[in-house]
Amino acid sequence: MRVDLFDFELPEEAIALRPARPRDSARLLHVPAAGAFEDLVVRDAPKLLRAGDLLVFNDTRVIPAALKAVRPSRDPQGPVVHVSLNLIERLGADRWRALGKPGKRLKAGDGLFFDEGLFASIEAKSEDGDLTLRFDRAGAALDAAIAEIGAPPLPPYIAGKRAPDDEDRADYQTIYATRDGAVAAPTAGLHFTDELMARFDAMGVERAQVTLHVGAGTFLPVKAEDTSAHVMHSEWREIAANTAAAINRAKAEGQRVIAVGTTALRSLESAANEDGSVRAEAGGTDIFITPGYRFRVVDGLWTNFHLPRSTLFMLVSAFAGLERMQAAYAHAIANGYRFYSYGDASLLWRAE
């Protein structure tokens, strides 16, 4: 499909730079499979669900992957270069792939000095500008150093307007995050509170967890003119045996499976069998969902509002219908909904 079919105009002021407080006061656009849209708030969500529904959350935890370093001058009399880095993929106990700025002033062989005595050498630089870093410590020691000096890896449409701060350490993390490894938040889950979870439990809504460590590729623009030419990034995910069993039981009983976030949906659909059952498995997934895809598992999708021309807007268009999502986004923009990672939520139901 032509990528320009997924374009739309978004006012700059619609991009949320801070989340709603409290989390469940964010707005919620209900998009049923047919009929009128409903303008709600997140704490209204229980009225849209029913006993037996199964909510599937992504329990990945965001690491503080935004780092600052200094590269000594190659000229003994020259100034040092201040470097901003975003870790994007762990390659080994002491090695990471990263994005760095100013990219043109970094090359293989350079040394980078961080706070707390941490040091890394640039082993390689790809044609795309990605850096391979080897640190002077490994494993838990490296993790502890990164946790000490790193900052939340805010997406570029926020980080380009303000620096991350202490508030982001809590704001850019779901309340149920348990497994370290993401370098971007599964942002659909940022709206949930303990109180909202308790209400779901009380009404008989069930819960399950998958893990998908969100990568920086989630923010990459689609540069191709046709979706068939786009290469999707791969992310590690795991579906445990108890989660697969819960989903398969729900499907067998005719209950609805609702993915909280596109990462949960991609995890489930990448492990789906033809009959709609799910396999317990772990490994990478680069599933790229565009209109025409036949969904096997997920009936409902809780998600934020996404970038124009992005793989995520393509996914929601595949799920609920391109014209339906174009209309929903036009409604959201006209009614002042807040977009992207810290923005408002939508609950979509699969188009038949």
C-alpha positions as CSV (number, residue, x, y, z in Angstrom):
1,M,0.0,0.0,0.0
2,R,1.1,3.6,-0.6
3,V,2.5,5.1,2.6
4,D,0.9,8.5,1.9
5,L,-2.5,6.9,2.5
6,F,-1.5,6.9,6.2
7,D,-0.6,10.6,6.3
8,F,-2.6,13.3,8.2
9,E,-2.1,16.8,9.5
10,L,-1.5,17.1,13.2
11,P,-1.3,20.5,14.9
12,E,2.0,21.0,16.9
13,E,0.0,21.8,20.0
14,A,-1.6,18.4,20.0
15,I,1.7,16.7,21.0
16,A,1.6,16.1,24.8
17,L,4.8,17.0,26.6
18,R,3.6,15.8,30.0
19,P,1.1,13.1,31.0
20,A,-2.3,13.7,32.5
21,R,-2.4,13.6,36.3
22,P,-3.6,11.4,37.7
23,R,-3.0,8.9,35.0
24,D,-6.6,7.7,34.7
25,S,-7.8,11.3,34.1
26,A,-6.5,11.1,30.5
27,R,-9.2,11.2,27.8
28,L,-10.4,8.0,26.2
29,L,-11.9,7.8,22.7
30,H,-14.1,4.7,22.3
31,V,-14.1,3.5,18.7
32,P,-16.7,0.7,18.4
33,A,-16.7,-1.4,15.3
34,A,-19.6,0.6,14.0
35,G,-21.6,3.6,15.1
36,A,-20.7,6.8,16.9
37,F,-17.5,7.5,18.7
38,E,-17.7,8.1,22.5
39,D,-15.7,10.8,24.3
40,L,-14.8,9.4,27.7
41,V,-12.0,9.5,30.3
42,V,-9.8,6.5,31.2
43,R,-11.5,5.9,34.5
44,D,-14.7,5.3,32.5
45,A,-13.1,2.2,30.9
46,P,-14.8,-0.4,33.2
47,K,-18.2,0.4,31.6
48,L,-16.8,-0.7,28.2
49,L,-15.6,-4.1,29.5
50,R,-17.4,-7.1,30.9
51,A,-16.7,-10.1,33.1
52,G,-14.5,-12.6,31.4
53,D,-12.7,-10.1,29.2
54,L,-8.9,-10.7,29.2
55,L,-6.6,-7.7,29.3
56,V,-3.1,-8.5,28.1
57,F,-0.4,-6.1,29.3
58,N,3.3,-5.8,28.4
59,D,5.3,-5.9,31.6
60,T,8.6,-4.6,30.1
61,R,10.5,-2.0,32.1
62,V,12.2,1.0,30.6
63,I,15.9,1.3,31.4
64,P,17.4,4.9,31.7
65,A,18.9,4.6,28.2
66,A,19.6,8.3,27.5
67,L,23.3,9.0,28.4
68,K,25.7,11.9,28.3
69,A,29.4,11.5,27.5
70,V,32.5,13.4,26.6
71,R,34.7,12.6,23.6
72,P,38.2,14.0,24.0
73,S,39.4,16.3,21.2
74,R,41.6,14.6,18.6
75,D,43.6,17.9,18.5
76,P,45.5,18.3,21.8
77,Q,44.6,22.0,21.8
78,G,41.0,21.5,20.8
79,P,37.8,21.4,22.9
80,V,36.1,18.2,24.0
81,V,32.9,17.1,22.2
82,H,29.8,16.7,24.3
83,V,27.9,13.6,23.2
84,S,24.2,12.5,23.7
85,L,23.6,8.8,23.4
86,N,20.5,6.6,23.3
87,L,21.1,2.9,23.9
88,I,18.9,0.9,21.5
89,E,19.9,-2.8,21.7
90,R,22.0,-4.9,24.0
91,L,24.5,-6.9,22.1
92,G,26.3,-8.6,24.9
93,A,27.3,-8.3,28.6
94,D,29.4,-5.3,27.9
95,R,28.2,-4.1,24.5
96,W,25.3,-2.0,23.3
97,R,24.1,-0.6,20.0
98,A,23.4,3.1,20.3
99,L,22.4,6.3,18.5
100,G,24.7,9.2,19.1
101,K,24.8,13.0,18.5
102,P,26.7,14.8,17.0
103,G,26.9,11.7,14.8
104,K,29.3,13.2,12.2
105,R,31.9,13.8,14.9
106,L,32.0,10.2,16.2
107,K,33.9,7.3,14.6
108,A,35.2,3.9,15.3
109,G,38.0,4.0,17.8
110,D,36.8,7.0,19.7
111,G,36.6,6.8,23.5
112,L,33.7,8.1,25.5
113,F,33.9,9.2,29.1
114,F,30.8,9.2,31.3
115,D,30.0,10.2,34.8
116,E,30.9,7.8,37.7
117,G,34.0,6.7,35.9
118,L,32.2,4.7,33.2
119,F,34.1,4.4,29.9
120,A,33.1,3.0,26.5
121,S,35.0,2.7,23.2
122,I,33.2,2.9,19.8
123,E,33.9,-0.4,18.2
124,A,32.0,0.3,14.9
125,K,29.8,2.7,13.2
126,S,27.2,1.5,10.7
127,E,26.3,3.2,7.4
128,D,23.1,4.4,9.1
129,G,25.2,6.0,11.9
130,D,24.4,3.4,14.6
131,L,27.3,3.0,17.1
132,T,28.5,-0.3,18.6
133,L,29.8,0.5,22.1
134,R,32.0,-1.7,24.3
135,F,32.0,-0.6,28.0
136,D,34.7,-1.1,30.6
137,R,32.3,-3.1,32.8
138,A,29.8,-5.8,32.1
139,G,26.6,-7.5,33.3
140,A,25.1,-6.2,36.6
141,A,27.9,-3.7,37.1
142,L,27.2,-2.1,33.8
143,D,23.5,-2.1,34.5
144,A,24.0,-0.4,37.8
145,A,26.2,2.3,36.2
146,I,23.6,3.0,33.5
147,A,20.9,3.1,36.1
148,E,22.9,5.7,38.1
149,I,23.8,8.1,35.3
150,G,21.1,7.5,32.7
151,A,17.9,9.4,32.1
152,P,14.5,8.2,30.7
153,P,14.8,7.8,26.9
154,L,12.0,10.2,25.9
155,P,10.9,10.0,22.3
156,P,12.4,12.6,19.9
157,Y,9.1,14.6,19.6
158,I,9.3,15.2,23.4
159,A,13.1,15.3,23.9
160,G,13.5,17.8,21.1
161,K,11.4,20.3,23.2
162,R,12.5,19.6,26.7
163,A,15.1,17.6,28.7
164,P,14.0,14.6,30.7
165,D,13.8,15.2,34.4
166,D,13.0,13.4,37.7
167,E,9.3,13.4,37.0
168,D,9.8,11.3,33.8
169,R,11.5,8.5,35.8
170,A,8.0,7.7,37.2
171,D,5.8,9.1,34.4
172,Y,7.6,7.1,31.6
173,Q,7.0,3.7,33.3
174,T,3.9,1.6,33.7
175,I,2.8,0.7,37.2
176,Y,3.2,-3.0,36.4
177,A,6.7,-2.8,34.7
178,T,8.8,-5.7,36.1
179,R,11.3,-6.9,33.4
180,D,14.2,-4.5,32.5
181,G,15.0,-4.2,28.8
182,A,12.9,-1.6,27.0
183,V,14.5,1.6,25.6
184,A,11.0,3.1,25.0
185,A,7.9,2.7,27.0
186,P,4.8,0.6,26.0
187,T,2.9,3.9,26.3
188,A,-0.7,2.6,26.2
189,G,-0.1,1.2,29.6
190,L,0.8,4.6,31.1
191,H,-2.8,5.4,31.8
192,F,-3.5,2.5,34.2
193,T,-3.6,3.0,38.0
194,D,-3.9,0.6,40.9
195,E,-7.4,1.9,41.6
196,L,-8.4,1.2,38.0
197,M,-6.9,-2.3,38.1
198,A,-8.8,-3.0,41.3
199,R,-12.1,-2.1,39.6
200,F,-11.3,-4.4,36.7
201,D,-10.6,-7.2,39.2
202,A,-13.8,-6.6,41.1
203,M,-16.0,-6.9,37.9
204,G,-14.3,-10.1,36.8
205,V,-12.0,-8.8,34.1
206,E,-9.0,-11.0,33.8
207,R,-5.4,-10.1,33.3
208,A,-2.3,-11.6,31.7
209,Q,1.2,-10.4,30.8
210,V,3.5,-10.7,27.9
211,T,7.0,-9.2,27.6
212,L,8.2,-7.2,24.6
213,H,11.2,-5.1,25.1
214,V,10.3,-2.0,23.1
215,G,13.1,-0.8,20.8
216,A,13.9,2.6,19.4
217,G,12.7,1.4,16.0
218,T,9.2,2.1,17.3
219,F,9.9,5.8,16.5
220,L,11.6,5.4,13.1
221,P,9.7,7.0,10.2
222,V,8.7,4.9,7.2
223,K,10.9,6.3,4.5
224,A,9.7,4.0,1.7
225,E,6.9,5.1,-0.6
226,D,5.2,1.7,-0.4
227,T,4.7,-0.4,2.7
228,S,6.1,-3.5,0.9
229,A,9.5,-1.8,0.8
230,H,9.7,-1.0,4.5
231,V,11.9,-3.2,6.7
232,M,10.4,-3.6,10.2
233,H,12.7,-3.5,13.2
234,S,12.9,-6.7,15.4
235,E,12.1,-6.7,19.1
236,W,12.5,-9.5,21.7
237,R,9.3,-10.8,23.2
238,E,8.2,-13.7,25.4
239,I,4.8,-15.3,25.9
240,A,5.0,-17.5,29.0
241,A,3.1,-20.8,29.2
242,N,0.6,-19.5,31.8
243,T,-0.2,-16.5,29.5
244,A,-0.7,-18.7,26.5
245,A,-3.0,-20.9,28.5
246,A,-5.1,-18.0,29.7
247,I,-5.5,-16.6,26.2
248,N,-6.3,-20.0,24.7
249,R,-8.9,-20.6,27.5
250,A,-10.5,-17.2,26.8
251,K,-10.7,-17.9,23.1
252,A,-12.2,-21.3,23.6
253,E,-14.8,-19.8,25.9
254,G,-15.7,-17.1,23.5
255,Q,-14.4,-14.3,25.7
256,R,-12.7,-11.1,24.3
257,V,-8.9,-10.7,24.3
258,I,-7.9,-7.1,24.6
259,A,-4.3,-6.0,24.0
260,V,-3.1,-3.1,26.0
261,G,-0.8,-1.5,23.5
262,T,0.5,-2.3,20.0
263,T,3.4,-4.2,21.6
264,A,1.1,-6.6,23.3
265,L,-0.9,-7.1,20.1
266,R,2.2,-7.7,18.0
267,S,3.5,-10.2,20.6
268,L,0.3,-12.2,20.5
269,E,-0.3,-12.1,16.7
270,S,3.3,-13.1,16.0
271,A,2.7,-16.3,18.1
272,A,-0.7,-17.1,16.7
273,N,-1.8,-20.3,15.1
274,E,-4.3,-20.5,12.4
275,D,-7.1,-21.4,14.8
276,G,-6.5,-18.3,16.9
277,S,-4.6,-20.2,19.7
278,V,-1.3,-18.8,20.9
279,R,2.0,-20.5,21.4
280,A,4.2,-20.1,24.4
281,E,7.5,-18.9,23.0
282,A,10.3,-16.4,23.2
283,G,12.5,-14.7,20.6
284,G,12.5,-11.8,18.2
285,T,9.5,-10.6,16.2
286,D,9.5,-8.2,13.3
287,I,5.8,-8.7,12.4
288,F,4.6,-5.7,10.3
289,I,0.8,-5.4,10.3
290,T,-0.9,-3.4,7.5
291,P,-4.4,-3.3,6.1
292,G,-5.3,-6.7,4.7
293,Y,-3.8,-8.6,7.7
294,R,-6.1,-11.2,9.2
295,F,-6.1,-10.9,13.0
296,R,-6.2,-14.3,14.7
297,V,-6.2,-13.5,18.5
298,V,-6.9,-9.9,19.5
299,D,-10.5,-8.6,19.6
300,G,-9.9,-5.2,21.2
301,L,-6.9,-2.8,21.3
302,W,-6.2,-0.1,23.9
303,T,-3.7,2.3,22.4
304,N,-2.5,5.9,22.2
305,F,-2.7,8.2,19.2
306,H,0.2,7.6,16.8
307,L,2.4,9.4,14.3
308,P,1.3,10.1,10.7
309,R,2.8,7.6,8.2
310,S,4.0,5.4,11.1
311,T,3.9,1.6,11.3
312,L,1.7,2.0,14.4
313,F,-1.0,4.0,12.5
314,M,-0.8,1.4,9.8
315,L,-1.4,-1.3,12.5
316,V,-4.5,0.4,14.0
317,S,-5.8,1.0,10.5
318,A,-5.5,-2.7,9.8
319,F,-7.3,-3.4,13.0
320,A,-10.2,-1.1,12.9
321,G,-10.2,-0.1,9.2
322,L,-8.4,2.8,7.4
323,E,-11.4,5.0,6.8
324,R,-12.6,4.3,10.4
325,M,-9.3,5.4,11.8
326,Q,-9.0,8.4,9.6
327,A,-12.4,9.5,10.9
328,A,-11.4,8.7,14.5
329,Y,-8.2,10.7,14.3
330,A,-10.0,13.7,12.6
331,H,-12.5,13.6,15.5
332,A,-9.6,13.4,18.1
333,I,-7.8,16.4,16.5
334,A,-11.0,18.5,16.2
335,N,-11.9,17.7,19.9
336,G,-8.5,18.5,21.4
337,Y,-7.2,15.0,22.2
338,R,-3.5,14.9,23.2
339,F,-1.2,12.7,21.0
340,Y,1.7,10.4,21.3
341,S,3.5,8.8,24.3
342,Y,2.2,11.1,27.0
343,G,-1.1,11.6,25.3
344,D,-4.7,10.3,25.5
345,A,-6.0,6.8,24.9
346,S,-8.3,5.1,22.5
347,L,-10.1,1.7,22.8
348,L,-10.6,0.1,19.4
349,W,-12.6,-3.0,18.4
350,R,-11.6,-5.2,15.5
351,A,-13.4,-4.5,12.2
352,E,-15.2,-7.5,10.9
